[in-house]
Amino acid sequence: MNGVHDVGGMQDMGPIHIETNEPVFHARWEGRVYALNRALGAWRKWNLDNSRWTQEMLPPAEYFTMSYYERWYHRMLKQLVESKLLTRAEIETGKPAKGSSKLTPALRAEEVTATFTKARFEGRSRAGAPPRFTAGQRVRARNIHPPGHTRLPRYARGHVGTIEADQGVFALPDTNAAFQGENPQHVYSVRFEARELWGEQARPQDVVYIDMWDSYLDPA
């Protein structure tokens, strides 16, 4: 969807502040939110794409005023309720609902080290449809405005680029986020000239590379 998160290429969003020697966490609670995210993910009630979509649906005024891990925290609360792992009343009181059953944790303490140090990368090497495009082919990003989640940025829609490389097969975020199936497709690194995206005011030597799924593209 055209949400508050999709600000790439937009004007008047202010400068990007780069923090020198930025710590992994600015406060202990941020580390706890990260740990909760990994522990709750072990229940497999949601996936990475659904997490992104749930966060994108935060009210814009709140999204812009929250820090990175504040967004994670509020997103997790929503997912816990929607997946029926907790009720809103249980979150607010910190006490289990009367008659609720006690569940065995999906991630036990003795499994944490192995789980957190294991490479975690969702989506690659799935079997899927054959690729529609090859390196060097000219393509146009589709000008679509889906109501749900998508990884097709607004600033690239309708513009022409060149396939740089085929990155392999990955689940389509648009359907995976809504639990409508993985719909695996080839993903390409697509090269866009900056002037194609932003006009003559862009520097002629600048380019942007975007990873794009098969269904995001048409032949140019």
Z-matrix of the N, CA and C atoms (Angstrom, degrees):
N
C 1 1.450
C 2 1.524 1 109.16
N 3 1.330 2 116.99 1 163.47
C 4 1.455 3 121.19 2 177.61
C 5 1.529 4 108.21 3 -84.13
N 6 1.321 5 115.15 4 80.58
C 7 1.456 6 120.72 5 -172.98
C 8 1.507 7 113.70 6 -101.37
N 9 1.337 8 114.34 7 179.12
C 10 1.460 9 121.88 8 -177.71
C 11 1.522 10 111.21 9 -65.30
N 12 1.322 11 117.52 10 -23.17
C 13 1.457 12 121.16 11 -177.37
C 14 1.528 13 112.63 12 -73.42
N 15 1.334 14 117.86 13 -23.66
C 16 1.465 15 122.38 14 -171.50
C 17 1.526 16 109.78 15 -89.72
N 18 1.336 17 116.24 16 75.25
C 19 1.469 18 120.89 17 -176.12
C 20 1.527 19 111.91 18 -108.79
N 21 1.334 20 118.11 19 5.98
C 22 1.454 21 120.31 20 179.46
C 23 1.517 22 112.01 21 -59.54
N 24 1.315 23 116.24 22 133.24
C 25 1.454 24 120.80 23 177.43
C 26 1.516 25 114.95 24 78.48
N 27 1.336 26 118.03 25 2.12
C 28 1.469 27 120.46 26 -178.87
C 29 1.518 28 111.02 27 -86.81
N 30 1.318 29 115.00 28 149.72
C 31 1.466 30 121.06 29 178.45
C 32 1.525 31 110.48 30 -88.39
N 33 1.354 32 114.11 31 162.04
C 34 1.466 33 122.21 32 171.45
C 35 1.527 34 113.23 33 62.83
N 36 1.336 35 117.01 34 30.56
C 37 1.461 36 120.02 35 175.63
C 38 1.525 37 111.71 36 -96.84
N 39 1.327 38 116.52 37 3.31
C 40 1.457 39 119.84 38 178.68
C 41 1.518 40 112.43 39 86.80
N 42 1.337 41 117.03 40 166.43
C 43 1.467 42 120.49 41 -178.67
C 44 1.525 43 111.92 42 -72.85
N 45 1.325 44 115.16 43 158.75
C 46 1.462 45 121.77 44 173.90
C 47 1.523 46 107.85 45 -90.10
N 48 1.310 47 117.04 46 118.27
C 49 1.465 48 121.64 47 -179.11
C 50 1.526 49 109.36 48 -92.28
N 51 1.313 50 116.15 49 118.75
C 52 1.456 51 121.79 50 179.10
C 53 1.524 52 108.42 51 -97.97
N 54 1.312 53 116.19 52 119.95
C 55 1.455 54 121.77 53 -177.74
C 56 1.527 55 109.84 54 -87.79
N 57 1.324 56 116.67 55 118.12
C 58 1.459 57 121.40 56 179.14
C 59 1.521 58 109.85 57 -70.56
N 60 1.327 59 116.47 58 134.74
C 61 1.469 60 122.16 59 179.93
C 62 1.529 61 111.57 60 54.33
N 63 1.312 62 115.63 61 43.79
C 64 1.466 63 120.13 62 -179.13
C 65 1.527 64 110.68 63 -62.79
N 66 1.335 65 117.97 64 130.46
C 67 1.469 66 120.42 65 178.54
C 68 1.528 67 111.05 66 -73.42
N 69 1.321 68 116.56 67 161.63
C 70 1.457 69 120.33 68 177.08
C 71 1.524 70 109.76 69 -60.97
N 72 1.340 71 116.74 70 -45.35
C 73 1.457 72 122.38 71 176.47
C 74 1.530 73 108.46 72 -129.90
N 75 1.330 74 115.89 73 138.04
C 76 1.460 75 119.76 74 178.94
C 77 1.523 76 112.80 75 -83.11
N 78 1.331 77 116.56 76 -17.82
C 79 1.462 78 121.93 77 179.05
C 80 1.526 79 108.43 78 -152.77
N 81 1.344 80 116.61 79 159.07
C 82 1.466 81 120.33 80 -177.36
C 83 1.525 82 111.90 81 -61.43
N 84 1.338 83 116.93 82 -33.83
C 85 1.462 84 118.82 83 -177.28
C 86 1.527 85 111.59 84 -64.71
N 87 1.349 86 117.21 85 -28.74
C 88 1.460 87 119.52 86 177.77
C 89 1.525 88 110.46 87 -65.03
N 90 1.335 89 116.57 88 -41.07
C 91 1.453 90 120.48 89 177.22
C 92 1.518 91 111.72 90 -63.28
N 93 1.328 92 116.62 91 -36.38
C 94 1.461 93 120.46 92 178.96
C 95 1.530 94 110.91 93 -68.47
N 96 1.331 95 116.83 94 -37.57
C 97 1.466 96 119.99 95 177.08
C 98 1.526 97 109.95 96 -64.60
N 99 1.321 98 116.35 97 -41.38
C 100 1.467 99 119.35 98 177.57
C 101 1.533 100 110.63 99 -61.07
N 102 1.340 101 116.63 100 -45.69
C 103 1.457 102 121.18 101 -179.70
C 104 1.533 103 110.83 102 -62.92
N 105 1.333 104 117.17 103 -41.72
C 106 1.463 105 120.96 104 177.53
C 107 1.526 106 110.70 105 -61.08
N 108 1.320 107 115.92 106 -41.17
C 109 1.458 108 120.32 107 -179.76
C 110 1.527 109 111.05 108 -59.31
N 111 1.324 110 116.58 109 -44.36
C 112 1.460 111 120.50 110 -179.83
C 113 1.534 112 111.20 111 -69.88
N 114 1.338 113 116.59 112 -41.72
C 115 1.456 114 120.19 113 -178.23
C 116 1.533 115 111.27 114 -66.69
N 117 1.331 116 116.73 115 -44.09
C 118 1.457 117 120.19 116 -179.82
C 119 1.523 118 111.52 117 -69.00
N 120 1.324 119 116.20 118 -30.74
C 121 1.462 120 119.79 119 178.11
C 122 1.517 121 112.33 120 -62.62
N 123 1.351 122 116.89 121 -23.01
C 124 1.456 123 120.71 122 -179.92
C 125 1.529 124 111.98 123 -65.37
N 126 1.335 125 117.20 124 -19.18
C 127 1.465 126 119.61 125 176.96
C 128 1.525 127 111.64 126 -72.77
N 129 1.322 128 116.57 127 -18.44
C 130 1.466 129 122.71 128 -179.93
C 131 1.529 130 112.36 129 55.84
N 132 1.309 131 114.87 130 41.37
C 133 1.465 132 120.86 131 175.61
C 134 1.524 133 111.17 132 -88.20
N 135 1.331 134 116.46 133 -14.96
C 136 1.455 135 121.47 134 178.82
C 137 1.522 136 108.46 135 -148.41
N 138 1.326 137 117.03 136 172.35
C 139 1.461 138 121.47 137 179.81
C 140 1.529 139 109.33 138 -125.69
N 141 1.321 140 116.21 139 177.73
C 142 1.460 141 121.22 140 -177.35
C 143 1.524 142 111.94 141 -59.90
N 144 1.326 143 116.99 142 -41.95
C 145 1.462 144 120.24 143 -178.80
C 146 1.527 145 111.22 144 -66.22
N 147 1.338 146 117.00 145 -38.85
C 148 1.457 147 119.64 146 177.28
C 149 1.520 148 110.95 147 -66.21
N 150 1.334 149 117.08 148 -35.49
C 151 1.468 150 120.25 149 177.27
C 152 1.527 151 110.65 150 -63.04
N 153 1.311 152 116.31 151 -43.17
C 154 1.467 153 119.93 152 179.03
C 155 1.531 154 110.72 153 -63.60
N 156 1.328 155 116.27 154 -44.00
C 157 1.465 156 120.11 155 -178.30
C 158 1.526 157 111.11 156 -65.50
N 159 1.327 158 116.81 157 -42.77
C 160 1.456 159 120.35 158 179.52
C 161 1.527 160 110.60 159 -60.45
N 162 1.318 161 116.44 160 -39.13
C 163 1.465 162 120.37 161 178.67
C 164 1.521 163 111.23 162 -69.04
N 165 1.314 164 116.67 163 -37.05
C 166 1.466 165 120.65 164 179.49
C 167 1.531 166 112.02 165 -63.73
N 168 1.324 167 117.07 166 -24.65
C 169 1.453 168 120.87 167 -177.70
C 170 1.527 169 113.73 168 -87.00
N 171 1.327 170 117.60 169 4.11
C 172 1.459 171 119.83 170 173.00
C 173 1.531 172 108.91 171 -61.74
N 174 1.334 173 119.12 172 144.39
C 175 1.471 174 120.45 173 178.11
C 176 1.531 175 110.70 174 -54.68
N 177 1.335 176 118.72 175 133.42
C 178 1.464 177 121.30 176 -175.87
C 179 1.525 178 114.22 177 -51.18
N 180 1.327 179 117.81 178 -43.71
C 181 1.470 180 120.08 179 -178.45
C 182 1.522 181 111.13 180 -61.74
N 183 1.326 182 116.90 181 -34.28
C 184 1.459 183 120.50 182 178.61
C 185 1.526 184 110.64 183 -78.31
N 186 1.323 185 116.44 184 -39.90
C 187 1.468 186 120.99 185 -178.50
C 188 1.528 187 110.82 186 -56.95
N 189 1.323 188 116.97 187 -45.64
C 190 1.466 189 120.59 188 -176.48
C 191 1.519 190 113.21 189 -72.88
N 192 1.327 191 118.18 190 -22.98
C 193 1.466 192 119.90 191 -178.84
C 194 1.524 193 112.46 192 -95.80
N 195 1.324 194 117.65 193 -10.39
C 196 1.460 195 120.73 194 179.40
C 197 1.524 196 111.08 195 -85.85
N 198 1.324 197 115.53 196 150.15
C 199 1.460 198 120.42 197 171.51
C 200 1.529 199 109.03 198 -80.07
N 201 1.301 200 116.29 199 173.15
C 202 1.463 201 122.08 200 -176.84
C 203 1.524 202 111.78 201 -54.27
N 204 1.323 203 116.97 202 -52.61
C 205 1.459 204 119.51 203 -176.51
C 206 1.520 205 112.88 204 -78.59
N 207 1.302 206 118.63 205 -19.14
C 208 1.465 207 119.57 206 170.34
C 209 1.517 208 109.95 207 -63.86
N 210 1.322 209 117.67 208 -40.44
C 211 1.465 210 120.65 209 177.13
C 212 1.523 211 110.36 210 -63.06
N 213 1.318 212 116.74 211 -42.40
C 214 1.462 213 120.27 212 176.87
C 215 1.527 214 110.14 213 -57.80
N 216 1.322 215 116.63 214 -46.16
C 217 1.469 216 121.31 215 -176.34
C 218 1.528 217 111.27 216 -61.18
N 219 1.311 218 117.44 217 -49.59
C 220 1.456 219 120.57 218 -177.86
C 221 1.534 220 111.19 219 -69.18
N 222 1.315 221 116.69 220 -32.08
C 223 1.465 222 119.95 221 175.04
C 224 1.525 223 110.86 222 -64.78
N 225 1.344 224 117.33 223 -42.94
C 226 1.458 225 120.61 224 179.98
C 227 1.524 226 111.71 225 -63.57
N 228 1.328 227 117.54 226 -40.14
C 229 1.456 228 120.32 227 178.63
C 230 1.530 229 110.54 228 -58.92
N 231 1.318 230 116.20 229 -43.54
C 232 1.468 231 120.22 230 179.89
C 233 1.532 232 111.11 231 -64.70
N 234 1.322 233 116.60 232 -41.69
C 235 1.456 234 120.04 233 -179.61
C 236 1.534 235 111.56 234 -67.57
N 237 1.334 236 117.45 235 -36.56
C 238 1.457 237 120.81 236 178.74
C 239 1.524 238 111.06 237 -61.70
N 240 1.325 239 115.90 238 -42.45
C 241 1.463 240 120.07 239 -179.81
C 242 1.526 241 110.23 240 -70.27
N 243 1.333 242 117.16 241 -46.15
C 244 1.458 243 120.73 242 -177.20
C 245 1.527 244 112.27 243 -64.69
N 246 1.330 245 117.33 244 -31.68
C 247 1.461 246 121.09 245 179.52
C 248 1.525 247 112.42 246 -86.97
N 249 1.346 248 116.72 247 -2.46
C 250 1.465 249 123.48 248 177.85
C 251 1.519 250 113.28 249 67.00
N 252 1.336 251 117.28 250 22.54
C 253 1.454 252 119.88 251 171.98
C 254 1.525 253 110.50 252 -74.98
N 255 1.325 254 116.72 253 -30.53
C 256 1.459 255 123.35 254 177.63
C 257 1.520 256 109.07 255 -141.71
N 258 1.320 257 115.36 256 162.19
C 259 1.462 258 120.23 257 171.58
C 260 1.519 259 108.34 258 -104.96
N 261 1.320 260 116.03 259 162.41
C 262 1.455 261 120.07 260 178.09
C 263 1.536 262 110.70 261 -61.30
N 264 1.331 263 116.09 262 -37.93
C 265 1.468 264 119.83 263 179.23
C 266 1.527 265 111.31 264 -64.19
N 267 1.328 266 117.34 265 -38.87
C 268 1.469 267 120.51 266 178.75
C 269 1.528 268 111.01 267 -65.04
N 270 1.324 269 116.81 268 -38.08
C 271 1.472 270 120.38 269 177.96
C 272 1.523 271 110.14 270 -64.94
N 273 1.320 272 117.41 271 -43.45
C 274 1.462 273 121.62 272 -175.75
C 275 1.529 274 112.37 273 -71.80
N 276 1.333 275 117.36 274 -34.45
C 277 1.464 276 120.20 275 -177.18
C 278 1.521 277 113.44 276 -95.61
N 279 1.332 278 116.84 277 -22.59
C 280 1.452 279 119.92 278 -175.54
C 281 1.511 280 113.10 279 75.51
N 282 1.328 281 117.37 280 13.03
C 283 1.464 282 122.03 281 -178.11
C 284 1.529 283 109.90 282 -123.75
N 285 1.347 284 116.94 283 144.86
C 286 1.473 285 119.29 284 179.85
C 287 1.520 286 111.44 285 -68.68
N 288 1.311 287 116.05 286 148.53
C 289 1.460 288 120.63 287 177.70
C 290 1.524 289 109.51 288 -67.07
N 291 1.299 290 116.43 289 148.19
C 292 1.459 291 121.94 290 -179.37
C 293 1.522 292 109.96 291 -60.20
N 294 1.328 293 115.29 292 128.51
C 295 1.454 294 120.54 293 178.74
C 296 1.512 295 115.28 294 84.05
N 297 1.327 296 118.06 295 -1.47
C 298 1.466 297 119.88 296 -179.93
C 299 1.522 298 110.07 297 -72.37
N 300 1.312 299 116.56 298 147.94
C 301 1.461 300 121.22 299 -178.61
C 302 1.519 301 110.90 300 -86.60
N 303 1.319 302 116.00 301 150.34
C 304 1.456 303 121.41 302 178.01
C 305 1.522 304 108.93 303 -88.88
N 306 1.320 305 116.38 304 123.93
C 307 1.458 306 120.95 305 -176.43
C 308 1.524 307 110.97 306 -97.47
N 309 1.318 308 115.62 307 148.68
C 310 1.452 309 120.82 308 173.29
C 311 1.524 310 108.64 309 -77.51
N 312 1.340 311 118.90 310 127.13
C 313 1.463 312 120.29 311 -178.15
C 314 1.523 313 112.59 312 -54.35
N 315 1.317 314 116.59 313 138.95
C 316 1.463 315 120.53 314 178.28
C 317 1.523 316 111.39 315 -71.56
N 318 1.319 317 116.53 316 -23.22
C 319 1.466 318 122.05 317 177.52
C 320 1.521 319 107.90 318 -126.31
N 321 1.330 320 116.55 319 112.45
C 322 1.458 321 121.08 320 -179.44
C 323 1.522 322 110.30 321 -86.15
N 324 1.332 323 116.68 322 158.33
C 325 1.474 324 122.34 323 -175.56
C 326 1.520 325 111.47 324 -56.85
N 327 1.325 326 117.66 325 -40.37
C 328 1.467 327 120.34 326 -177.47
C 329 1.530 328 112.88 327 -71.31
N 330 1.330 329 117.41 328 -10.98
C 331 1.461 330 121.43 329 179.99
C 332 1.527 331 113.07 330 -97.12
N 333 1.334 332 116.76 331 -7.49
C 334 1.460 333 120.54 332 -171.77
C 335 1.520 334 112.37 333 -61.82
N 336 1.326 335 117.48 334 -49.40
C 337 1.467 336 120.29 335 -175.91
C 338 1.521 337 111.51 336 -59.43
N 339 1.329 338 116.52 337 -47.03
C 340 1.472 339 119.70 338 -179.42
C 341 1.521 340 110.89 339 -65.14
N 342 1.328 341 116.78 340 -37.70
C 343 1.461 342 120.67 341 -178.54
C 344 1.519 343 111.48 342 -68.82
N 345 1.317 344 117.26 343 -43.05
C 346 1.462 345 121.22 344 -174.84
C 347 1.521 346 112.60 345 -77.56
N 348 1.321 347 118.40 346 -19.84
C 349 1.463 348 120.22 347 179.84
C 350 1.517 349 112.24 348 -98.13
N 351 1.330 350 116.70 349 -7.89
C 352 1.467 351 120.77 350 179.81
C 353 1.523 352 109.58 351 -79.11
N 354 1.324 353 116.39 352 138.78
C 355 1.472 354 120.37 353 177.51
C 356 1.518 355 108.88 354 -58.30
N 357 1.330 356 115.65 355 133.65
C 358 1.465 357 120.66 356 -177.59
C 359 1.518 358 108.68 357 -128.87
N 360 1.332 359 115.08 358 106.72
C 361 1.464 360 118.74 359 -178.04
C 362 1.510 361 108.49 360 -143.43
N 363 1.304 362 116.58 361 108.76
C 364 1.456 363 121.03 362 -175.97
C 365 1.534 364 111.72 363 -82.10
N 366 1.318 365 114.79 364 140.36
C 367 1.448 366 117.67 365 160.01
C 368 1.501 367 119.65 366 108.79
N 369 1.331 368 120.36 367 -22.85
C 370 1.449 369 118.16 368 -171.44
C 371 1.532 370 112.52 369 -85.66
N 372 1.322 371 116.17 370 162.78
C 373 1.459 372 124.85 371 173.44
C 374 1.525 373 113.28 372 66.53
N 375 1.309 374 118.48 373 27.66
C 376 1.459 375 120.86 374 172.94
C 377 1.531 376 109.43 375 -83.88
N 378 1.317 377 115.08 376 151.08
C 379 1.459 378 119.06 377 172.34
C 380 1.523 379 108.07 378 -76.30
N 381 1.297 380 117.02 379 139.02
C 382 1.453 381 119.94 380 -178.37
C 383 1.513 382 111.29 381 -157.04
N 384 1.311 383 115.42 382 -172.04
C 385 1.460 384 121.19 383 178.76
C 386 1.525 385 109.84 384 -64.69
N 387 1.339 386 117.87 385 153.07
C 388 1.466 387 120.18 386 177.91
C 389 1.526 388 110.37 387 -63.88
N 390 1.334 389 117.87 388 155.37
C 391 1.469 390 120.23 389 -178.90
C 392 1.521 391 111.95 390 -66.05
N 393 1.325 392 116.15 391 143.50
C 394 1.458 393 121.35 392 177.97
C 395 1.519 394 111.66 393 -90.79
N 396 1.337 395 117.26 394 -16.64
C 397 1.462 396 120.53 395 -174.05
C 398 1.523 397 110.28 396 -133.98
N 399 1.329 398 115.42 397 160.42
C 400 1.465 399 122.07 398 178.56
C 401 1.525 400 109.18 399 -129.90
N 402 1.331 401 115.95 400 162.27
C 403 1.466 402 121.41 401 -179.56
C 404 1.519 403 110.58 402 -56.15
N 405 1.317 404 115.68 403 136.27
C 406 1.451 405 122.32 404 179.88
C 407 1.519 406 114.35 405 93.53
N 408 1.317 407 117.29 406 -11.42
C 409 1.467 408 120.73 407 -177.72
C 410 1.521 409 110.65 408 -79.00
N 411 1.310 410 116.44 409 140.88
C 412 1.473 411 122.33 410 177.96
C 413 1.526 412 108.84 411 -85.04
N 414 1.320 413 115.69 412 134.35
C 415 1.464 414 121.14 413 -177.60
C 416 1.528 415 109.33 414 -136.97
N 417 1.318 416 115.30 415 158.89
C 418 1.467 417 121.47 416 175.24
C 419 1.522 418 109.04 417 -119.64
N 420 1.331 419 116.49 418 128.83
C 421 1.462 420 120.33 419 175.72
C 422 1.526 421 108.94 420 -68.62
N 423 1.302 422 116.32 421 132.24
C 424 1.460 423 120.14 422 -177.46
C 425 1.529 424 110.27 423 -66.45
N 426 1.313 425 116.37 424 143.14
C 427 1.474 426 121.83 425 178.67
C 428 1.525 427 108.07 426 -93.94
N 429 1.345 428 114.54 427 80.19
C 430 1.462 429 120.88 428 -176.64
C 431 1.523 430 110.22 429 -116.36
N 432 1.312 431 115.62 430 156.34
C 433 1.466 432 121.61 431 179.40
C 434 1.528 433 108.52 432 -136.74
N 435 1.327 434 116.82 433 71.29
C 436 1.469 435 120.55 434 -175.49
C 437 1.527 436 111.30 435 -68.03
N 438 1.325 437 117.25 436 149.94
C 439 1.464 438 120.27 437 -179.81
C 440 1.519 439 113.06 438 -75.41
N 441 1.340 440 117.61 439 -19.23
C 442 1.455 441 120.62 440 -178.54
C 443 1.519 442 112.37 441 -103.84
N 444 1.324 443 115.96 442 -153.91
C 445 1.457 444 122.27 443 -177.37
C 446 1.528 445 111.15 444 -75.29
N 447 1.312 446 116.95 445 144.87
C 448 1.461 447 122.01 446 172.79
C 449 1.518 448 108.46 447 -154.76
N 450 1.333 449 115.95 448 152.98
C 451 1.469 450 121.76 449 175.97
C 452 1.525 451 111.22 450 -104.32
N 453 1.315 452 116.79 451 13.16
C 454 1.462 453 121.65 452 177.60
C 455 1.527 454 108.68 453 -90.53
N 456 1.346 455 118.56 454 105.89
C 457 1.469 456 120.16 455 -175.70
C 458 1.519 457 112.31 456 -68.47
N 459 1.323 458 115.40 457 147.20
C 460 1.463 459 120.36 458 -177.48
C 461 1.523 460 112.56 459 -60.51
N 462 1.336 461 116.93 460 -38.08
C 463 1.469 462 118.85 461 -173.25
C 464 1.522 463 112.70 462 -67.91
N 465 1.358 464 117.52 463 -15.50
C 466 1.466 465 119.92 464 -179.26
C 467 1.524 466 112.75 465 -97.91
N 468 1.320 467 118.42 466 -12.84
C 469 1.461 468 121.41 467 -173.25
C 470 1.529 469 111.36 468 -65.23
N 471 1.316 470 115.19 469 130.25
C 472 1.456 471 121.05 470 179.78
C 473 1.509 472 114.30 471 86.57
N 474 1.327 473 118.10 472 -4.24
C 475 1.465 474 121.33 473 -176.25
C 476 1.529 475 111.51 474 -99.70
N 477 1.328 476 114.28 475 157.64
C 478 1.466 477 122.02 476 -175.02
C 479 1.519 478 110.40 477 -102.24
N 480 1.338 479 114.90 478 135.20
C 481 1.459 480 121.05 479 176.59
C 482 1.508 481 110.60 480 -139.34
N 483 1.328 482 116.42 481 -173.19
C 484 1.452 483 123.02 482 -178.03
C 485 1.521 484 110.27 483 -125.37
N 486 1.332 485 117.16 484 133.04
C 487 1.456 486 121.07 485 176.65
C 488 1.527 487 109.12 486 -64.71
N 489 1.313 488 115.92 487 120.66
C 490 1.463 489 120.70 488 178.72
C 491 1.530 490 111.12 489 -92.66
N 492 1.336 491 116.52 490 -42.78
C 493 1.463 492 120.35 491 -178.11
C 494 1.521 493 110.04 492 -160.95
N 495 1.326 494 115.71 493 153.39
C 496 1.464 495 122.55 494 173.14
C 497 1.521 496 106.81 495 -93.27
N 498 1.344 497 117.63 496 119.84
C 499 1.459 498 122.21 497 -174.99
C 500 1.521 499 112.84 498 -89.08
N 501 1.329 500 118.27 499 -4.64
C 502 1.449 501 120.79 500 -177.23
C 503 1.521 502 111.86 501 110.70
N 504 1.326 503 116.21 502 -168.54
C 505 1.461 504 122.33 503 -174.75
C 506 1.522 505 110.24 504 -106.68
N 507 1.335 506 115.83 505 131.99
C 508 1.458 507 122.59 506 -179.02
C 509 1.523 508 109.87 507 -138.58
N 510 1.333 509 115.63 508 156.41
C 511 1.461 510 120.50 509 174.68
C 512 1.521 511 109.46 510 -61.84
N 513 1.337 512 116.66 511 142.62
C 514 1.462 513 121.66 512 177.87
C 515 1.530 514 108.77 513 -77.05
N 516 1.328 515 119.15 514 116.93
C 517 1.464 516 121.06 515 -177.28
C 518 1.525 517 113.70 516 -57.95
N 519 1.334 518 117.01 517 -34.88
C 520 1.460 519 121.15 518 -175.66
C 521 1.527 520 112.37 519 -57.73
N 522 1.338 521 117.15 520 -42.46
C 523 1.465 522 120.54 521 179.77
C 524 1.525 523 111.92 522 -90.00
N 525 1.316 524 117.12 523 -35.13
C 526 1.461 525 121.05 524 -178.19
C 527 1.523 526 111.47 525 -63.32
N 528 1.323 527 116.96 526 -36.20
C 529 1.462 528 120.85 527 -179.00
C 530 1.516 529 112.69 528 -64.41
N 531 1.327 530 116.36 529 -30.48
C 532 1.467 531 121.61 530 -177.81
C 533 1.519 532 111.81 531 -99.58
N 534 1.355 533 117.69 532 12.89
C 535 1.464 534 123.18 533 -179.11
C 536 1.529 535 111.32 534 57.04
N 537 1.340 536 116.11 535 38.75
C 538 1.460 537 122.00 536 178.85
C 539 1.533 538 111.67 537 -106.21
N 540 1.313 539 116.68 538 20.12
C 541 1.465 540 120.96 539 178.91
C 542 1.522 541 111.82 540 104.68
N 543 1.325 542 115.73 541 153.68
C 544 1.460 543 120.30 542 -177.38
C 545 1.530 544 112.53 543 -75.59
N 546 1.324 545 118.26 544 -31.78
C 547 1.462 546 122.14 545 178.66
C 548 1.533 547 110.50 546 45.19
N 549 1.337 548 118.73 547 59.28
C 550 1.470 549 121.08 548 -173.82
C 551 1.523 550 113.15 549 -61.51
N 552 1.323 551 115.23 550 137.15
C 553 1.465 552 122.54 551 -178.35
C 554 1.524 553 109.99 552 -141.57
N 555 1.318 554 115.54 553 160.40
C 556 1.466 555 120.17 554 173.12
C 557 1.526 556 109.50 555 -70.31
N 558 1.320 557 114.47 556 143.48
C 559 1.468 558 122.07 557 177.09
C 560 1.520 559 107.51 558 -117.61
N 561 1.331 560 115.63 559 134.09
C 562 1.465 561 121.41 560 -176.96
C 563 1.521 562 110.83 561 -118.09
N 564 1.321 563 115.43 562 146.52
C 565 1.460 564 120.60 563 166.26
C 566 1.522 565 106.38 564 -84.69
N 567 1.335 566 116.50 565 115.99
C 568 1.468 567 121.76 566 -176.33
C 569 1.531 568 108.99 567 -110.30
N 570 1.309 569 115.18 568 130.21
C 571 1.461 570 122.17 569 -177.01
C 572 1.527 571 109.80 570 -96.95
N 573 1.332 572 116.21 571 122.59
C 574 1.457 573 122.05 572 178.14
C 575 1.531 574 109.56 573 -116.51
N 576 1.315 575 116.12 574 132.03
C 577 1.458 576 120.04 575 171.93
C 578 1.529 577 108.75 576 -69.78
N 579 1.316 578 116.40 577 137.38
C 580 1.463 579 120.27 578 -178.55
C 581 1.529 580 111.25 579 -58.51
N 582 1.316 581 117.38 580 -36.37
C 583 1.467 582 119.87 581 179.96
C 584 1.527 583 111.90 582 -70.67
N 585 1.323 584 117.19 583 -25.60
C 586 1.459 585 119.88 584 174.37
C 587 1.525 586 109.93 585 -67.34
N 588 1.317 587 116.19 586 -34.72
C 589 1.468 588 120.52 587 -177.66
C 590 1.525 589 112.43 588 -83.77
N 591 1.342 590 117.50 589 -40.59
C 592 1.467 591 120.31 590 -169.93
C 593 1.527 592 114.98 591 -125.39
N 594 1.332 593 117.29 592 5.98
C 595 1.444 594 119.10 593 174.47
C 596 1.520 595 114.37 594 87.46
N 597 1.319 596 115.32 595 -170.67
C 598 1.463 597 122.09 596 -172.49
C 599 1.520 598 114.02 597 -66.71
N 600 1.337 599 118.07 598 -17.52
C 601 1.459 600 118.92 599 179.96
C 602 1.528 601 112.29 600 -73.33
N 603 1.342 602 117.54 601 -15.17
C 604 1.464 603 121.53 602 177.96
C 605 1.526 604 109.84 603 -78.57
N 606 1.319 605 116.69 604 152.29
C 607 1.463 606 120.83 605 179.54
C 608 1.525 607 110.09 606 -72.34
N 609 1.324 608 117.78 607 135.47
C 610 1.469 609 120.85 608 -174.88
C 611 1.525 610 113.58 609 -63.76
N 612 1.337 611 118.15 610 -23.73
C 613 1.470 612 120.13 611 -178.02
C 614 1.527 613 113.13 612 -86.79
N 615 1.327 614 118.13 613 -6.35
C 616 1.461 615 121.04 614 -176.12
C 617 1.531 616 111.38 615 -85.78
N 618 1.326 617 115.81 616 141.03
C 619 1.467 618 121.99 617 176.27
C 620 1.534 619 108.85 618 -136.71
N 621 1.325 620 115.68 619 160.48
C 622 1.462 621 122.66 620 177.32
C 623 1.527 622 108.11 621 -128.91
N 624 1.327 623 116.80 622 134.14
C 625 1.454 624 121.86 623 176.26
C 626 1.530 625 108.92 624 -107.92
N 627 1.325 626 117.07 625 128.93
C 628 1.455 627 122.24 626 -178.91
C 629 1.520 628 109.00 627 -127.96
N 630 1.325 629 116.93 628 132.80
C 631 1.460 630 120.98 629 173.76
C 632 1.524 631 108.47 630 -80.44
N 633 1.341 632 116.38 631 124.42
C 634 1.459 633 120.82 632 -172.86
C 635 1.526 634 111.11 633 -135.39
N 636 1.328 635 115.08 634 135.69
C 637 1.459 636 121.81 635 179.32
C 638 1.532 637 110.80 636 -76.52
N 639 1.350 638 115.67 637 157.74
C 640 1.455 639 122.29 638 -178.93
C 641 1.536 640 111.98 639 -50.47
N 642 1.326 641 117.19 640 -47.02
C 643 1.457 642 120.74 641 -174.49
C 644 1.526 643 113.16 642 -72.85
N 645 1.323 644 117.75 643 -5.48
C 646 1.467 645 120.96 644 175.44
C 647 1.519 646 111.92 645 -85.85
N 648 1.344 647 117.32 646 -7.82
C 649 1.455 648 120.94 647 -168.26
C 650 1.524 649 112.93 648 -124.33
N 651 1.332 650 114.60 649 149.40
C 652 1.463 651 123.18 650 170.14
C 653 1.530 652 107.57 651 -127.07
N 654 1.339 653 117.61 652 154.75
C 655 1.469 654 118.81 653 174.45
C 656 1.524 655 109.32 654 -62.13
N 657 1.325 656 116.28 655 141.93
C 658 1.467 657 120.21 656 180.00
C 659 1.531 658 109.62 657 -89.44
